[in-house]
Amino acid sequence: FFYRQIYSTLPNIKWPVIIGFLLVPSTVFWSSGILKDTLTNAAVVYICAFMLKLFYRKKIHIPEVLLTTLSVWLLFSIKYYLLIVLMPLVLYALIDQSMRRGGVKKSVRAMVYSVIVVGTLLVAPPVNPNLNVLKLPEIIHRNQQEAFVPTHGDSSIDVRIEPSWGNLMQSLPHSLVIGLYGPSIFDKGSMWSWIPKIENLILALLTVFTLFLLWRQRLFSPDILVMAALIFILSLALVLPLAAPNFGALVRYKATFTPFLFTLVTILPCWYYQNRAQNR
């Protein structure tokens, strides 16, 4: 369903979507079988597909509304933090698109997003006490004390923090790198860990190549959908290593945003090589 929406609205990125969502082994593995990750990953992708239909003003059918409602309920019931990150971005993308058509200024649109973010932060604690941003360092520290258990194969992630904002802020850069590109080829692990390690190496190389193409072509004004995807990816990449006790768990949690990340960093390289092939 997601691919069909991409193909009908953004056909020039169909190959990056195929690569990101259908060919990355970790994504395929952790989005298959009878697992809660299968349900939550499918729910995230279905909500995004439904949002694309709204974004481009395509006809909406009643079964799609029902399935989107089911997807929201599944995220709320199984992985509430995904819903808290995703829904403000979906709402803002839709509202921003509507305001753009109405000629609303950027400053007003930015203010609307600020209201959505603040509203989300106010609504989040009643949903689950672990979503109280004011007590975030204490919550992460407590969860780490409960979750961090020595694992076999030296696969533990050592980003433990003290219950203070200063210590948390110092840990965020390290956590972000691990969240985006961990485990790396330099981390220890079992034979099977080399599958995500090679994936992350390719991902890092694609990121560098994409940044190079962005700089060379001076593409510094990202689309609202790209911005929403980036915020979704970076938010989860920052937090998940703090919550995942080992790389095995991290790879499973990352399967939610890995396809989006692979898609984003594959778009410009695909266009680059397509243009070169056409100019030969």
N, C-alpha and C positions, 0 to 999 in steps of 0.2 A: 504493500500500500504506500509506504514511504517512497520507494523507488518510482512508482507510477506518478506520484505528485511531482517529484524532481524531474522526471522525464518530460512531463507535460508542461511544466512551468520554467524549469532551468535546464534544458537539454544539454547545454554546453558543459555541465559538470556531472553528466551521467557516469562517466568512467571513474572519476574520483570517488563517487558514491559507491559504485560497484566494488572498487578496491577496498574502501574503508569498511563497508558493511557486510560484504559477501566473501572477501578473500583473506582477511586477516585471521589467522588460526585461533588466536585467543578470543577474539570477538565471536567467531562462529562457535567455538567450543562452549564458552560460558553463556551463550544465548540459545543453547540447545538442551534437550532433555527435560525431565520433569524437575525443575529447580525453581526456587523463588527468584533467582537471578534471571531466568528465562522470562518469567512473568513481568518483572520490573523493567528489564531492558526493552521488552516488547511494548510495555506501557509507555515508556519514555518516547520511543520512536513513533508510536501511533499518535500520541499527543502532538508531536512535532509535525507529523504528516497532516493531521487535522488543522493545525495552525496554518500550514502552508495553503490549504484550501481557502481558509478565511482570509489570509493575507492577500491572495490573488483573486479574491471575490469569485470563487468557483461555487457551483451549486452544491449545497450540503444535503445529504440524505439522512433520514431518521436513524438507520442502523449505525451510521458513522457517529452520530451524536451519542447513541447508547454505548457504543464501544469506547468512545472518549470518556464518557462518564465512568464506565467500568475501569478504564485505565487510571483515572484520577483516584478512584477508590482503592485500587490495588496498591498504588504508590503510598497513599495515606496509611494503609493497613500494614504494609510490609517494610517500605523504606521511605519514611516520611521526609527525611532530609532531602531526597531527590525532588520531591514535590515542592518543598520550600525554596529550593534553588531554581527549579524549572518554571513554575507558574508566574513569578514576577517578570521573567524574561519574555515569556509568551505574551503576557498582557501588554508589556511595554512595546513589543514589536508590533502588535496589532494596533495599539493606540497611536504609536508613532507614525505608522503608515497612514492612518486616518487623518492625523494632524498635518502630515506632509501634503496630502491631497488638498487639505483646506488652507494651505499656505501659512501654517503656524510657525513662528520663529523657533530657532534652535534652543534659545534660552528657556522658552516656555516648555518645550519638549523635555529638556533636561530637568526642569523643575517637577514635571509630572513624574519622571522616573524616580526622582528623589522621594516624592510622596509615596510611590509604590513600594520602594525599598523600606522606608520608615514604617509603612503600614504592615509590611511583611514581618519586620522585626518585632512589631507590637503583637501581631497575631500568633507568631511562632511559639512563644513560651507556653501559652495554654494548650497548644497542640501536643507539645512534649517538653518537659522540663530541660532536656538536654539541648534545646534550641534557644536557651536564654543567653543572648550575646554578652550581656553585662557580666555573666559569670563564666564565660567561655574558658579562660585558663584553668579555673578550678574543675570544670566539667571534664575537660580533656585530660587533666592530670589524674582525676579519679578513675576515668575510664581506662587510661593507660595502666594504672596500678592493678586494675582487675584483668586487663586483657593481655598484658605482656607476660608471656610464659616462654622460657627457653625452648626453641624448636630445633629439630634435628637438621643437620646440613648447614648450620650457620646461616640460616635464611632470615633471622630476625632483623627487623628494621629498628635501628637505634636513633629515634628522633624524640625520645622522651623529654618532657618539659617539666619545669617547676610551676606551681600554681600562681604565676605572676604574668602581667601583660608584657613586661620587658623581656622575660625569658621566651614567651610565646613569639614575640615579634622577631627575636633573634633566630628562632628555629624555622620561621616561615620560608626563607629562601631555600634552605636545605630540603625542607618538606616539599616545596614546589618542584624542584629538580627531580627528586625521587618520584613524586606523583606523576610527572610527565614522562620520564625516561627510565624509571626503575622497574625491574632490576636491570642493571647494566652488565656488559660483558665482564666487568671487573668484580662483580659481586659473586660470592660463593653460592652454591646451590646444587641440586641434583641434575641428572642428565636431562630431565624434562624441562628444567628451567631455561635451557638454551633456546627453546622456542620463543618465549617472550623476550629473552635477551637479544636475539637477532632482530626481532620485531622492533624493539626499542632503539637498536643501533640504526636500522633503516629509518625509523621515525626521526631520530636526531639529525641524520644526514639530510632528509627531506626538509626538515625545519630550517637548517642552515641554507640550503639551496633556495627555499622559498623566501627567506629574509634577504638573500642576495638579489633575487629577482624583484622583490618589492623595492629595494633600494635603487636598483638600476633603472627600473621603470617609473620610479617616483609615485608609487601607488600607496598614498598615505591617508586616504579617505575611505575607510571600510564601509560596506553596506551594513544596514541595521541587522540583517540576519547573520552576517559574519560576526558582528559585535556581540550579538546574543549568544552565538555558539561559543565564542571565545570566553565570555564571562562564565558560561556554564562549565566549560572545560577547566578554566583556571580555578574557579571556586572549589570544584571537587578535587582537583590535583593538589591544592593547598591543604585540604582537610583530611583526605583519605589516608595518607601515610601516618598521620597522627593517630588515626583510629585503627589502622590495620596492624596487627602484631607481627606479621611476617610477609615476605614477598608473595607467597602463595595466595594469601588472602587479598593482598593489594591487586594482583593481576585479575582476580575475580571481580573485585569492586570496580576496577578501572574499565572493565568491559562495557560499562555504561557510557563512558565518554570517549573511549579509544577510537571507535569508528568515526565520530565527529572530528576528532583531532587528525586522524589519518586522511579524512576527506579534505580538510582545510589545507593541510600541507602538501596535498597531491594536486590541487587545482592548478596552480601556476606551473609546476613542472610538466603536467600533462599538456597544457596550452603551449608551453615553450617547445616541446618536442613535436607537437602537431603542426605548429607554424614552421618549424625547420623542415619537416617532411613535405609540407606544401610548397615551400620555396626552393626545393631541390630541382 
